Amino acid sequence: MSQVLLIGVLVIAGGIIGVFAVIVIGIHVEDRRGSITDPKSGYLASGTRWFLGRYVDHTACRYVSNLEHDCAKCQRTSADQ
């Protein structure tokens, strides 16, 4: 009985460590690319943003009167126009 409990604990701990590792890798990928305001780049970025509750809302950028206060993505868009 104790062996089954030990195996169960190891499986659960391995799952938790695996999820934590995927989240940390996803954070590092987003940080390295500087892409938090860009569209999601794949499943890893999408899952990381979903798990952390992180999303980007650009609706406030439309109402900013001074363009230097726009987010970086909206500044690039307004510079292209």
N, C-alpha and C positions, 0 to 999 in steps of 0.2 A: 504493500500500500504506500509506503514512504517513497518508493522508487517512482510510482505513478505521479505522486504529488511533486516530486523533484523535477520530473520531466515536464509536467504542466507549468511549473514556475519558470523553468528555463525557456520554454516555448513562448510564454507571455513576455518574459524579459527580453528575449530576442526580438519579438515583434515591436516592443516599445523602443528598443535601441535602433531597430531598422527604420521605423517611422521618424525618429529623431534625426538619424543620419540623413535621410532623404530631405527633411525640412532644412537642415543646416546646409546641405549642398545646394538646394534651391535658393536659399538666401544668398549664398556666396556667388552663384551664377548671376542672379539679378543685380547684386552689388557690383560685380566685375563689369557687367555690361552697362551699368547705369541706366537700366531700362525699366525702372519701376513705373514711369509714366507712359511707356510705350505699350502697345497691345501685347497680350500674352504671347510668349515665344514658343510655347510647347506645353506638354503635359506636366512637366516638372514645375515650370513657372506657374501654371494654372493651379495645380494642386497646392503649391506653397502659398499662393495668394489666398486660395479658398480656406486653407487650414488656419492661416493667420488672420483671416478676416480683412485682408488688405485689398483695396480696390482704388481706382483712380476716378475721380469725378471732375470733369472739366467744365461743368456748367457754370461754376463761379468765374471762370476765366473770361466768359463772354461779357460779364458785367463789370470788369475791371476798367476803370477810366485811364489809369496810367499803365502803359504796356510793359514797363519794367517789372511790374508785380505779377505778371503772368507766370505760369509754370513754364519749365524749359520747353516742353513739347509745344505749348501754345505760342511761345515766343518764336520758335522755329517756323511755325505755320504762318504767323503774321509777318515774319520777315520774308517769306517766300512770295507774299502777295504784293 
